[in-house]
Amino acid sequence: MTPPSASDDRLTTGAAGEELVARHLEKQGFTIEARGARTRLGEIDIVARRGGLLCFCEVKTRRSRARGRGIAAVGWDKRRRMLLAAKAFAARHARGLGLRCRVDSAEVFFPHEGEPVVTYYENVVQDEGE
């Protein structure tokens, strides 16, 4: 994948990162169920399914490390909102299917030279009610 240039806007960079994470998940045997899924409680970048597991993934993409790593932008408040959005999506689209749900995050770094780097984090937040 061609890395986004410095002149590309944030949406283009974010879309490129999400595409790389979707490919990563597909290589892990997941099927992408939705991208940019909107719920009344927020947007979910990627929803992926493998067997009885439904993953909700937040993707953070960077072209430089000046603002830190992408995962640093997924603080407690963001994780809480991710969990609420995942629950809303599952209640609407996966009710009665007996799926386990997991909330993940991924960061994508497009260095100035070389290949992009995808780092994937599983279970970045768990439901305290479980």
N, C-alpha and C positions, 0 to 999 in steps of 0.2 A: 504494500500500500504506500502510495506517495504521501510523505508527511505534509501536513498543512504548512504553508509558508507563514512568515511573520505578518504578512499583510492580510491573511485570512482572518475572518472575524471569529468570535468565540463560538458561535453556533456551528460553523464549519469544523472547527477543531473538535468540538464536543461530539459532533456526528461521526467524525473519523474515529474518535476513541470508542464510541459506542459500537461502531461496526467491528472494530478489532476485538472487543470483549464478546460480542455476539459470536464471532468466528471461534474464539477461544472456547466458549461454552459448547458450541456445536462439536468441536474436536473432543470434548469431554463426554459426548453422547447426549447432550441436551437438545431439545427442540425449542426454538424460540416461539413462544406463544404470543407475545406482544412487545412492542417497543413504544416508548413514550405513552404508556398507559395512564390515562387520567382518571383519578377518582375524586370524590368530593373532598378528600383529605390530602391530596397531593398527587404528584406525577411519579411514576415508576419508570426508570430508564429502560430496563429490560426485565421481562418475565419469561422464565425458561422452565421447561419441565423435562424430567428424566424419570421414567417409571412413576412411582408414587410420590415424588418430590417436586415441589413447586418452589423455584428460587426467584426472589425479587432482588434485583441488583441496581445499585446506584453507581454510576460511572463518573469519575473525575479525571479530566484530561488536562495535561500541562505541556507547554512548549519550552518552559524553563523552570528551574527550581527556585527562582527569585521569590515566589510566594509560598515556597515550601512544597512538600509532597501533597499529592491529591488526597490521600487518606486523612491528612490533617484537617481538611475542609469538611470531614464527616464527623462532626462533634456530637455530643450527647443529644442536643436538641434535634439535629438532623436525623439521627438514628431513631429517635422517638417518633418523628414524623414519618420516617420510612416504614416503621412497624405499623403505624395506624393506617397508612395508605395500603400496605400489603394486606392487612386484615379486611379493609374495605373491598379490595379487589377480589380476595378469596371468597368473601361472603357473597359477592355478586356473581362470580364466574366459576367458582370451584366448590360451591356448597354441595354436600352430599357425595362428593367424589372420593372422600377418605384420603386426601392428599396431605402429606406433611409439608409444612411451609418453612422456608429458611430465608433470612434477610442477609444479603451479602453486599459487598462493595468491591469495586475494582478501580485501580488507578492506571492511567496510560500516560507514558512520558515519551514525547517525540523529541529526541535529542537533535542538536543542530546537524550532527552527522551520525550515520548508522541507523540501525533498525529501531522501530518503536519498542518500548518495553511495557508489557502488561503484567501487573501484579494483582492477583485475585485474593480477596479475603472472604472466607466463609464465616457465617454466623456472627456478623458484627453487632447484632443486637438480638436478644432473646426476650420473649414475652415473659414478664414477671409472673403472669398468671399460670404459666405452665409448670 
